[in-house]
Amino acid sequence: MSVLDLMREYEPLTHLVSSFLGATIAVFVGGYLRERGRQIAIHQDFENLRRELAENTTTTKSIESRLSQADWLARGEFDYRCQQLSELYGPLYGHLKTTQDLYDIWMSGALHDKNLNVKKLLAAQNDTIVSLIRSKVHLLDDGEMPQVLSRLITSSIVWNLYCPISEEGTLPSELTADERVRYPLEVIKYVTGKAEQIKRRRDELYRQFAFPQPST
């Protein structure tokens, strides 16, 4: 049998094999492409998810940073307000009130037999008040020394120079007429008002951030 006759005899089988191989390759290629497409889609989804998580993390950290900064600033102000009350306005009010009460009793004549002793005691109180204001000037709730406190300091110093040195010691008439030397009667009202204002701010911060209030 010739080669040509063999080829004609096996031609149907050749077509069958070719068809089978072609179908197999098509199925394989189709499956590969589908799987590849699925993997690409999964990869894209993962990348999108990763990017979203990164953006969310950045946003969260930014918010946390701002909250932490606000919390830090508020805590700093809270501590400062407490310090103002405990180291300046509270003690200052106490000294001014007791000094004023003692002065009023003395001026009424009830302590006439202790005249010089009272003067010296008032002078010591004046020194304490002046020293307190000067040492805690950084805690004043004003941009500069308020006039009422400047007058208080000047009045206390000048009074101490003349009055407690003897039973009869008193201010010269030219000084009693000087507004800078005259004792500011409104000083207790001023200190009380400032203390109440600072307390309100302190309590507002406490309610907002629930900080533990110190025993002072």
C-alpha positions in Angstrom: 0.0 0.0 0.0 1.3 3.4 -0.9 1.9 6.3 1.5 -0.9 8.2 -0.2 -3.3 5.3 0.4 -2.3 5.2 4.1 -2.9 8.8 4.5 -6.4 8.5 3.0 -7.1 5.5 5.3 -6.1 7.4 8.5 -7.5 10.8 7.4 -10.7 10.5 9.6 -8.6 9.5 12.6 -6.3 12.5 12.0 -9.3 14.8 11.9 -10.6 13.3 15.1 -7.3 13.7 16.9 -6.9 17.3 15.7 -10.5 18.1 16.8 -9.9 16.6 20.2 -6.6 18.5 20.7 -8.2 21.7 19.5 -11.1 21.3 21.9 -8.7 20.4 24.8 -6.5 23.4 24.1 -9.6 25.7 23.9 -10.9 24.4 27.2 -7.5 24.8 28.8 -7.0 28.3 27.4 -10.5 29.3 28.4 -10.0 27.9 31.9 -6.7 29.6 32.2 -8.1 32.9 31.1 -11.0 32.7 33.4 -8.8 31.8 36.4 -6.3 34.5 35.4 -9.2 37.0 35.2 -10.4 35.9 38.6 -7.0 36.2 40.2 -6.6 39.7 38.7 -10.0 40.7 40.0 -9.1 39.3 43.5 -5.8 41.2 43.3 -7.5 44.4 42.4 -10.1 44.0 45.1 -7.3 43.4 47.6 -5.4 46.4 46.4 -8.5 48.5 46.7 -9.2 47.2 50.2 -5.6 47.8 51.2 -5.8 51.4 49.9 -9.1 52.0 51.7 -7.7 50.6 54.9 -4.6 52.8 54.6 -6.7 55.9 54.0 -9.0 55.0 56.9 -6.0 54.4 59.1 -4.5 57.8 58.1 -7.8 59.5 58.8 -8.2 57.8 62.1 -4.7 58.7 63.2 -5.2 62.3 62.1 -8.4 62.5 64.2 -6.8 60.8 67.1 -3.9 63.3 66.9 -6.2 66.2 66.9 -8.2 64.8 69.8 -5.0 64.1 71.7 -3.7 67.6 71.1 -7.0 69.1 72.2 -7.0 66.9 75.3 -3.5 67.9 76.1 -4.2 71.6 75.7 -7.4 71.3 77.8 -5.6 69.4 80.5 -2.8 72.0 80.6 -5.4 74.8 81.0 -7.2 72.8 83.7 -4.0 72.4 85.7 -3.3 76.1 85.2 -6.7 77.1 86.5 -6.3 75.0 89.5 -2.9 76.5 90.2 -4.4 80.0 89.9 -7.0 79.2 92.5 -4.8 77.3 94.9 -1.6 79.5 94.8 -2.9 83.0 94.1 -6.6 83.9 94.2 -7.6 81.6 97.1 -4.8 82.6 99.5 -5.0 86.3 98.4 -8.7 86.4 99.2 -8.1 84.8 102.6 -5.4 87.3 103.5 -7.4 90.3 102.3 -10.6 89.2 104.1 -8.9 88.6 107.5 -6.9 91.8 107.2 -10.0 93.8 106.3 -11.9 92.3 109.2 -9.0 93.0 111.7 -8.7 96.6 110.3 -12.4 97.3 110.8 -12.4 96.0 114.4 -9.3 98.0 115.1 -10.8 101.2 113.6 -13.9 100.7 115.7 -11.8 101.2 118.9 -12.4 97.7 120.2 -8.6 97.0 120.2 -7.4 100.3 121.6 -5.3 98.7 124.3 -3.5 96.7 121.6 -3.0 99.6 119.2 0.7 99.1 118.3 0.4 95.3 118.3 -2.5 95.5 115.8 -0.5 97.9 113.7 2.4 95.5 113.5 0.1 92.6 112.8 -1.5 94.6 110.0 2.0 95.4 108.7 2.9 91.7 108.6 -0.3 91.0 106.7 0.5 93.7 104.2 4.0 92.2 103.7 2.5 88.8 103.1 0.0 90.1 100.6 2.6 92.1 98.6 5.0 89.1 98.6 2.2 86.8 97.4 1.2 89.0 94.5 4.8 89.6 93.4 5.8 85.9 93.6 2.7 84.7 91.7 2.4 87.4 89.1 2.6 84.8 86.4 -0.8 83.4 87.6 -2.7 86.7 87.3 -5.7 86.3 85.0 -4.9 89.6 83.2 -2.5 90.6 80.5 -0.8 93.0 82.9 -0.9 94.0 86.5 -4.4 95.3 87.2 -4.6 98.8 88.7 -6.5 97.6 91.7 -3.6 95.3 92.7 -1.0 98.0 91.9 -2.8 100.4 94.3 -3.0 97.6 96.9 0.7 97.0 96.8 1.6 100.8 96.9 -0.9 101.4 99.7 0.4 98.5 101.8 4.0 99.5 101.4 3.5 103.2 102.3 1.2 102.4 105.2 4.0 100.1 106.6 6.5 102.9 106.4 4.6 105.2 108.7 1.9 103.6 110.8 3.4 100.6 112.6 6.5 102.4 113.8 4.8 103.8 116.9 1.5 104.2 118.8 0.9 107.5 117.1 2.3 106.6 113.7 0.0 107.7 110.9 0.1 108.7 107.2 1.0 112.3 106.4 -1.9 114.3 105.0 -0.3 114.7 101.6 -0.1 111.0 101.2 -3.7 110.2 102.4 -4.9 112.5 99.6 -2.8 110.7 96.9 -5.0 108.3 95.0 -2.1 105.9 94.4 -1.7 105.5 98.2 -5.4 105.2 99.1 -6.4 101.6 99.9 -8.6 100.2 97.1 -11.7 99.1 99.0 -12.9 97.3 95.8 -10.0 94.9 95.9 -11.8 92.0 97.7 -14.7 92.3 95.2 -12.2 92.1 92.3 -10.4 89.1 93.7 -13.7 87.3 94.5 -15.0 87.9 91.0 -11.8 86.6 89.4 -11.8 83.5 91.6 -15.5 82.7 90.7 -14.7 83.3 87.0 -11.8 80.9 87.1 -13.8 78.3 89.0 -16.4 78.3 86.4 -13.9 77.7 83.7 -12.2 75.0 85.7 -15.5 73.2 86.3 -16.4 73.5 82.6 -13.1 71.8 81.6 -13.7 69.2 84.3 -17.2 68.3 83.0 -15.9 68.2 79.4 -13.0 65.9 80.0 -13.9 64.3 83.3 -10.5 65.2 84.9 -10.1 64.2 88.5 -10.2 67.4 90.6 -7.3 67.8 93.0 -7.9 68.0 96.7 -6.8 71.6 96.7 
